[in-house]
Amino acid sequence: MISTVIRTCFPAAAKVVADRAEEINKLNVFPVPDGDTGTNMSLTLNTVVKEVEALPAGASIDDIAKAITHGSLMGARGNSGVITSQILRGIAEGLTDAKNQDKPTPGDIAHAWRRGVKVAFKAVRKPVEGTILTVLRDVSAKADQLEKSRDLTCREMLDALVVEAYESVARTPELLPVLKENGVVDSGAFGFAVFLEAFVNAATGKAGELTDFKTTVDAKADVSAKVQIELNDDWEGSEFRYCNEFLFKAEKPFDVDESLAHLATLGDCELIVGAYPDFKVHVHSNEPNRVLEYMLQFGQVYEVFIHNMDMESHDRTAKIAADQAEAAGQAEGLPHKALGFVAVAAGSGEEEILRSLGVDVVVSGGQTMNPSTADILSAIEQVNADSVIVLPGNGNIRMAAEAAASACEGAKVAVVPTKTVLQGFSAMFVVDPEGTLEDNVEAMTEAIQDVRGGEVTTAVRDSQAADGSPIHAGDVMGIQDDSIDVVGSSVEQVTLDLIAKMQDEEEGDSLTILAGQDMDDEAFERLVAAIEEAQPDLEVDPHRGEQPLYPVIFSIE
């Protein structure tokens, strides 16, 4: 019975994706210690599992299809996640049409895939070749071809579709130039192939096993050979930085096509899927506030998720909650003032410096642990000031800071878009406590324009540098503006080489450098001495930042 197969196999397949989430993460993310493509896909599938498991034992295939549709839509993360929700919806709806639910035929399977293609492609205004949609269409075409084979069993058909899925993924770089140029396959497509294989294995009695087809193994090997580095699972060569996705409850009728056309003027990869009054909205843009403002005229938005597509946002850990609670306790009882400041920092040394420069409340967070809008809003309220300036200190955090600023009702709030904590230092140096909010924001924003930043960390997986040279797990990387410009084996040498490169590009006068948790005082002193010897005209200002994962961060002005 189809309903029994789905209820048994979907959880098993979701578990395989969860077990292999780290493998998917390693294949498809920028090789610094963050990124969670596989984790996001696992969370999406687990939402479906919860919806299906909540159904009564005798639930019909129609009820199961509705649970899959609702669960995948509500749990979808990222552009590929939303498209995957529509693929699952279409296939589930197609399976409800099978005349004999106890014994489906290859024709029923082919019909379900055709329905998946129809629903998914309808949801995407501008389908792009070389993505998850390509794999979907290829698998459906294969199912149509196999349907004509009279002697083919459903099991044989499913096994063949798994092979086709992996082979299609392996072909994606040939179809989308930006993938081939960067040596990648589409992460959504690869993850979907993994899920399909796991589902079929469970359906054919091989749950938790790898298929024993040599063709499938070869296809998967071909995929692995092509995958090197992808910035994130939501990357499709977009010129827009922010991925905006949220649930939307319409309060009055609105034209979906007209709304999609308007969203297209604000960005790309626009999607509005669902049925009145419940929808999921997704678009890439540079101004998320305009996306939200437009949709708010038709109803309510909730579960808003905005992130920088260069690096997938991580869920905050229990440590963040504990640090935030501690910060809240420290901020209690602050005296009222005209102008206050909130900043985000990852290390205790960074926090200490920010407080010494006049920051009232420091929110714990940074590159790999982004605070929420609620965290930043709480910090703003703790400042107890008429006007508050927020320094996010990271591109991933800027949107949350701006959302908190918009949500604050008790103070006038502005955000100075610092991308690093070191830019925050420079911004605080030009503060005029007697000046207006507007004048200070203007001066602080101007002060950070000429602050160039560098970071040194260790690669957690094999990849490529900006010049195409190989990076191996364990290599030390020097990063400037998200570009891996220097690779070596020594933190000290990589730091020196990165500083030299940046000085050759544009000579600066001063360098502020922070030592992370992983660099002891002796090593830091040696590094500072080496910098002063190599760059005698550069004024060096060393401090302990105690930031995690990055033994060295610095800025040049």
Secondary structure, 3 states (H helix, E strand, C coil): CHHHHHHHHHHHHHHHHHHCHHHHHHHHCCCCCCCCHHHHHHHHHHHHHHHHHCCCCCCCHHHHHHHHHHHHHHHCCHHHHHHHHHHHHHHHHHHHCCCCCCCCCHHHHHHHHHHHHHHHHHHCCCCCCCCHHHHHHHHHHHHHHHHCCCCCCHHHHHHHHHHHHHHHHHHHHHHCHHHHHHCCCCHHHHHHHHHHHHHHHHHCCCCCCCCCCHHHHHHHHHHHHHCCCCCCCCCCCCCCCEEEEEEEEECCCCCHHHHHHHHHHHEEEEEEEEECCEEEEEEEECCHHHHHHHHHCCEEEEEEEEEECCCCCCCCCHHHHHHHHHHHHHHCCCCCEEEEEEEEECCHHHHHHHHHCCCCEEEECECCECCCHHHHHHHHHHHCEEEEEEECCCHHHHHHHHHHHHHCCCCEEEECCCCCHHHHHHHHHCCCCCCCHHHHHHHHHHHHCCCEEEEEEECCCCEECCCCCEECCCCEEEEECCEEEEEECCHHHHHHHHHHHHHHHCCCCEEEEEECCCCCHHHHHHHHHHHHHHCCCCEEEEEECCCCCCCEEEEEC
